[in-house]
Amino acid sequence: MGHREDLLEGAKRCLLEKGFVRTTARDIVKESGTNLASIGYHYGSKDALLTQAFVELVQEWGEKFDPADRRDTEDGGSLERFRSVWARMLATMDESKPVWAASLEIATQGDRAGELRKLMAEAQVEGRSGLVALFTGQDESTLDERTVQTVGGFYQALLNGLMVQWLFDPASATTADDLTEGLRRVIEAADGK
């Protein structure tokens, strides 16, 4: 690996251990075995490097969930598939907790994390289409913009809410079964049953 890759891997480890705000350029250099000048040379700034590291951490988490995963043999959009996908996501919560904590940290930084927030906003759109594909089994390339915005936004809101619940108190957080039963009841109420 070269300095660029070493810096990126070091920044990932720092994000997972210290978070976005508490990670310094010196922490990254120490973790990567590189030097301060290499951050500017390869990434322009510490924040740009941390942004890239964070985006890659989220992508790595997302790659664990293949929309065509054979464990989700239920029809796309079914309540059983809904429950199955959430169960798999929540099963990764302990290992992905540092990524979710960093995400929440970034969200609370406001305009101080301008470049990162811009990238996160772009990543949200991509994330929505990935979530639709995951829950419905549809190919992302076939999704129209309105489906991505509405259905993907729905799944994303659930994911972000669950993330916050699990970060605050995993013992009382909503489970996949709870979430599925809640959706079933919402559907019944909307249908007037």
Buried (B, 14 or more C-beta within 10 A) or exposed (E): EEBBEBBBBBBBBBBBEBBBBEBEBEBBBEBBEBEEEBBEEBBEEBBBBBBBBBBBBBEEBBEEBEBEBEEBEBEBEBBEBBBBBBBBBBEBBEEBBBBBBBBBBBEEBEEEBEEBBEBBEEBEBBBBBBBBBBBBBBEBEEBEEEBBBEBBBBBBEBBBEBBBBBBEEEEEBBEBEEBBBEBEEEEEEEEEE
